[in-house]
Amino acid sequence: MPTHHPLSIAILSVWLSGLALHPGARADEPEATFHSPTIAAEKALDAAIRNSDADSDMFFFLVKRPRDIGKDRNYSGLFSANLQNSWKLAENKLLNEECGGKYKSGEVCGLDYNPLTCMQDLFEDGYGYRTDSLSHNKASISYRWIKSDGGPIATYRLVRIHGRWLIDGVRCSSGAKFNMD
């Protein structure tokens, strides 16, 4: 009976775990194309983005503007506390610079785009995702409009905590960053 070198078994184990993470992709290689969400981290990101598109109250939660807190509907379970704080700080900085720290009727005070989607408008044809890196507890995923030939609109860092993927950082193609280095 042949003996197997421990290193060979370790390499095979890593390769097999990569297949389990995303069929057809290796864990250490970024995906080349944008596609519908297929792995758990992509599905968690897609659900948050689609929820944001469908529910305008989520924007007010993200930037912590005055709102009916009862409508927050477990939004905090989608995002890390650090990301939520980063959005709040960005909103407060702009609010102070543009409107003296108080919202004014008829004026744009604070962020003028959705800091989750990095856009002002909704896109009805859907989104494509590309996992740039993936480990057991961390993922980097880019997204764009599914029917676009351009680059990503944003790149996200997701972390898995207690078996659930949370969005922990956002880098918009415009250069805006929230809880990202």
C-alpha positions as CSV (number, residue, x, y, z in Angstrom):
1,M,0.0,0.0,0.0
2,P,1.5,3.4,-1.0
3,T,2.2,5.9,1.7
4,H,1.3,9.6,1.2
5,H,3.5,12.4,2.1
6,P,1.8,14.7,4.6
7,L,2.5,17.7,2.4
8,S,0.6,16.0,-0.5
9,I,-2.4,15.4,1.7
10,A,-2.3,19.0,2.9
11,I,-2.2,20.3,-0.7
12,L,-5.0,18.1,-1.8
13,S,-7.1,19.2,1.2
14,V,-6.6,22.9,0.3
15,W,-7.5,22.2,-3.3
16,L,-10.6,20.4,-2.3
17,S,-11.7,23.1,0.1
18,G,-11.3,25.6,-2.8
19,L,-13.7,23.5,-4.9
20,A,-16.2,23.5,-2.1
21,L,-16.1,27.2,-1.7
22,H,-17.0,27.9,-5.3
23,P,-17.4,25.2,-8.0
24,G,-15.0,25.7,-10.8
25,A,-12.8,28.2,-8.9
26,R,-9.8,27.7,-6.7
27,A,-9.7,29.5,-3.4
28,D,-6.5,31.3,-4.2
29,E,-7.5,32.6,-7.6
30,P,-9.8,35.5,-8.3
31,E,-12.7,35.0,-10.7
32,A,-12.4,36.6,-14.1
33,T,-16.1,37.3,-14.9
34,F,-19.1,38.8,-13.2
35,H,-22.0,36.5,-12.7
36,S,-25.2,36.0,-10.7
37,P,-24.5,35.3,-7.0
38,T,-23.6,31.7,-6.4
39,I,-21.6,31.3,-3.1
40,A,-22.9,32.3,0.3
41,A,-20.9,35.5,0.6
42,E,-22.1,36.7,-2.8
43,K,-25.7,35.8,-1.9
44,A,-25.4,37.8,1.4
45,L,-24.1,40.8,-0.5
46,D,-26.8,40.5,-3.2
47,A,-29.5,40.3,-0.6
48,A,-28.3,43.4,1.1
49,I,-28.0,45.4,-2.1
50,R,-31.5,44.2,-3.4
51,N,-33.0,45.1,0.0
52,S,-31.5,48.5,-0.2
53,D,-32.9,49.0,-3.7
54,A,-36.4,47.9,-2.5
55,D,-36.6,49.8,0.7
56,S,-35.7,53.5,0.8
57,D,-35.7,53.4,4.6
58,M,-32.5,51.4,4.5
59,F,-30.6,54.4,3.2
60,F,-31.7,56.4,6.3
61,F,-30.5,53.5,8.5
62,L,-27.1,53.4,6.8
63,V,-26.3,57.0,7.3
64,K,-28.2,57.3,10.6
65,R,-30.4,60.1,9.5
66,P,-33.5,60.9,11.5
67,R,-36.0,58.0,10.9
68,D,-38.6,55.7,12.3
69,I,-36.3,53.3,14.1
70,G,-39.0,50.7,14.0
71,K,-38.5,50.4,10.3
72,D,-34.9,49.4,10.6
73,R,-35.9,45.7,10.3
74,N,-32.8,44.0,11.4
75,Y,-30.6,45.9,9.0
76,S,-27.8,45.9,11.6
77,G,-27.6,42.1,11.1
78,L,-26.3,42.7,7.6
79,F,-23.3,45.0,8.4
80,S,-20.5,45.1,10.9
81,A,-20.5,47.7,13.6
82,N,-17.3,49.2,12.2
83,L,-18.8,49.7,8.8
84,Q,-22.0,51.3,10.3
85,N,-19.8,53.7,12.3
86,S,-17.8,54.6,9.2
87,W,-21.0,55.5,7.3
88,K,-22.2,57.5,10.2
89,L,-18.9,59.4,10.5
90,A,-18.9,60.2,6.7
91,E,-22.5,61.4,6.9
92,N,-21.8,63.6,9.9
93,K,-18.7,65.1,8.4
94,L,-20.6,66.2,5.2
95,L,-23.6,67.4,7.3
96,N,-21.3,69.6,9.3
97,E,-19.4,70.9,6.2
98,E,-22.5,71.5,4.1
99,C,-25.3,72.5,6.5
100,G,-23.8,73.5,9.8
101,G,-24.6,70.1,11.4
102,K,-28.4,70.3,10.8
103,Y,-30.5,68.9,8.0
104,K,-32.3,71.6,6.1
105,S,-35.4,71.2,4.1
106,G,-34.8,71.4,0.4
107,E,-31.0,71.1,0.7
108,V,-28.8,68.1,0.2
109,C,-26.9,67.7,3.5
110,G,-24.7,64.7,3.9
111,L,-24.2,61.8,1.5
112,D,-26.0,62.3,-1.8
113,Y,-25.7,58.6,-2.8
114,N,-26.3,55.2,-1.3
115,P,-23.0,54.3,0.5
116,L,-23.9,50.6,0.2
117,T,-24.4,50.6,-3.6
118,C,-22.1,53.6,-4.3
119,M,-24.9,54.9,-6.6
120,Q,-27.7,57.4,-6.6
121,D,-29.9,55.4,-8.9
122,L,-31.3,51.9,-8.9
123,F,-30.5,49.4,-11.6
124,E,-33.4,47.1,-12.5
125,D,-31.6,44.6,-14.7
126,G,-29.7,43.0,-11.8
127,Y,-26.1,42.9,-10.6
128,G,-23.1,40.7,-11.4
129,Y,-20.6,39.7,-8.8
130,R,-17.0,38.6,-8.9
131,T,-15.2,37.0,-5.9
132,D,-11.7,38.5,-5.8
133,S,-10.5,36.5,-2.8
134,L,-12.1,34.1,-0.4
135,S,-11.2,32.3,2.7
136,H,-13.3,30.6,5.4
137,N,-14.1,33.8,7.2
138,K,-13.3,36.6,4.8
139,A,-14.2,37.5,1.3
140,S,-13.5,40.4,-1.2
141,I,-16.3,40.7,-3.8
142,S,-16.7,43.3,-6.5
143,Y,-20.0,44.1,-8.2
144,R,-21.4,45.9,-11.3
145,W,-24.5,46.0,-13.3
146,I,-24.9,42.6,-14.9
147,K,-25.3,43.9,-18.4
148,S,-22.3,46.3,-18.2
149,D,-19.0,45.8,-19.8
150,G,-17.3,48.2,-17.4
151,G,-15.3,47.6,-14.3
152,P,-16.7,47.2,-10.8
153,I,-18.9,49.8,-9.2
154,A,-17.7,48.8,-5.8
155,T,-15.6,46.2,-3.9
156,Y,-16.7,44.9,-0.6
157,R,-15.0,43.1,2.3
158,L,-17.3,40.6,4.0
159,V,-16.5,38.7,7.2
160,R,-18.2,35.6,8.5
161,I,-19.2,35.8,12.1
162,H,-21.0,33.0,13.9
163,G,-21.7,31.4,10.5
164,R,-23.2,34.5,8.9
165,W,-21.6,36.8,6.3
166,L,-21.6,40.5,7.2
167,I,-20.5,43.4,5.0
168,D,-17.5,45.0,6.8
169,G,-16.1,47.4,4.2
170,V,-17.0,49.2,1.0
171,R,-14.7,50.8,-1.6
172,C,-16.6,52.7,-4.3
173,S,-15.1,53.1,-7.8
174,S,-15.5,56.9,-7.2
175,G,-12.8,56.6,-4.6
176,A,-15.0,56.8,-1.5
177,K,-14.1,54.2,1.1
178,F,-16.0,53.1,4.2
179,N,-14.0,51.0,6.7
180,M,-11.5,50.1,4.1
181,D,-7.7,50.7,4.2
